[in-house]
Amino acid sequence: MVSTFSRRQVERISHTLAVLGEPHRLQMLRWLRRGPRTAGFLADAIGVSPSLASHHLSVLVESGLVNRRQVGTFVCYSADRAKVKALHQELGRLAGALLPDDQPSEASAPC
């Protein structure tokens, strides 16, 4: 069965994919799936300046995939596991909708 997506869902998924289309952000999210990290740690881990890391983290926070929490003088970032999992499931549904393994319905026979 082919999953259907509303226009709003498709736009949200497209926006999130655009956010993750930047390689540094994708690397950061992979690190954050392992546990909370500071911007400085992530900058060192992926080889970017602290200011560029902070910029990318702000975009990830705005997208809702990453949470920001002040801990004393540090800011800790962590993946929002529920939102990352939901995105993973949506992408799976979307990929399933695009795979040609579904039997064509009679309505698509003329095509």
C-alpha positions as CSV (number, residue, x, y, z in Angstrom):
1,M,0.0,0.0,0.0
2,V,1.3,3.4,-0.9
3,S,1.4,6.0,1.9
4,T,0.0,9.3,1.2
5,F,1.4,12.5,2.6
6,S,-0.4,15.9,3.0
7,R,1.2,18.9,1.4
8,R,2.2,20.2,4.8
9,Q,3.9,16.9,5.7
10,V,5.8,16.9,2.4
11,E,6.9,20.5,3.0
12,R,8.0,19.7,6.5
13,I,10.0,16.7,5.4
14,S,11.5,18.7,2.6
15,H,12.6,21.4,4.9
16,T,14.2,19.0,7.3
17,L,16.0,17.2,4.5
18,A,17.3,20.6,3.4
19,V,18.6,21.2,7.0
20,L,20.3,17.8,7.0
21,G,21.6,18.3,3.4
22,E,24.4,20.4,4.9
23,P,27.1,17.8,5.7
24,H,28.3,19.4,8.9
25,R,24.8,19.4,10.4
26,L,24.4,15.7,9.5
27,Q,27.7,14.9,11.2
28,M,26.6,16.9,14.3
29,L,23.3,15.1,14.5
30,R,25.1,11.8,14.3
31,W,27.3,12.8,17.2
32,L,24.4,14.1,19.2
33,R,22.5,10.8,18.8
34,R,25.3,9.4,21.0
35,G,24.6,11.8,23.8
36,P,24.7,15.5,24.8
37,R,27.7,17.6,23.5
38,T,28.9,21.2,23.7
39,A,29.4,23.3,20.6
40,G,33.2,23.3,21.3
41,F,33.3,19.5,21.3
42,L,31.3,19.3,18.1
43,A,33.5,21.9,16.4
44,D,36.6,19.9,17.2
45,A,35.0,16.6,16.3
46,I,34.0,17.7,12.8
47,G,36.8,20.2,12.2
48,V,35.0,23.5,12.0
49,S,35.4,26.8,13.8
50,P,33.3,27.2,17.0
51,S,31.3,30.0,15.4
52,L,30.4,27.8,12.4
53,A,29.5,25.0,14.8
54,S,27.2,27.4,16.7
55,H,25.5,28.5,13.5
56,H,24.8,25.0,12.4
57,L,23.6,24.1,15.9
58,S,21.2,27.0,15.8
59,V,19.7,25.7,12.5
60,L,19.4,22.2,14.0
61,V,17.6,23.6,17.1
62,E,15.3,25.7,15.0
63,S,14.4,22.6,13.0
64,G,13.4,20.8,16.1
65,L,15.8,17.9,15.7
66,V,18.2,19.2,18.4
67,N,17.5,20.5,21.9
68,R,19.6,23.2,23.7
69,R,20.1,23.3,27.4
70,Q,22.1,25.6,29.6
71,V,24.2,23.8,32.2
72,G,26.1,26.3,34.3
73,T,28.4,28.2,31.9
74,F,28.0,25.6,29.2
75,V,25.4,25.0,26.6
76,C,24.6,21.4,25.9
77,Y,23.0,20.2,22.8
78,S,21.3,16.8,22.4
79,A,19.3,15.1,19.6
80,D,15.5,15.1,20.2
81,R,15.3,11.4,19.9
82,A,11.6,11.3,19.4
83,K,11.7,13.8,16.5
84,V,14.7,12.0,14.9
85,K,12.9,8.7,15.2
86,A,9.7,10.2,13.7
87,L,11.7,11.6,10.8
88,H,13.3,8.2,10.2
89,Q,9.9,6.6,10.1
90,E,8.5,9.2,7.8
91,L,11.5,8.7,5.4
92,G,10.9,5.0,5.5
93,R,7.2,5.6,4.6
94,L,8.2,8.0,1.9
95,A,10.8,5.6,0.5
96,G,8.2,2.8,0.6
97,A,5.8,5.1,-1.3
98,L,8.5,5.5,-4.0
99,L,9.5,1.9,-4.4
100,P,8.1,0.1,-7.4
101,D,7.2,-3.1,-5.4
102,D,3.5,-2.2,-5.1
103,Q,1.1,-3.9,-7.5
104,P,-0.4,-1.3,-9.9
105,S,-4.1,-0.7,-9.4
106,E,-6.5,-0.8,-12.3
107,A,-6.7,3.0,-12.3
108,S,-3.1,3.2,-13.3
109,A,-3.3,0.6,-16.0
110,P,-3.6,3.1,-18.9
111,C,-0.3,4.7,-17.8
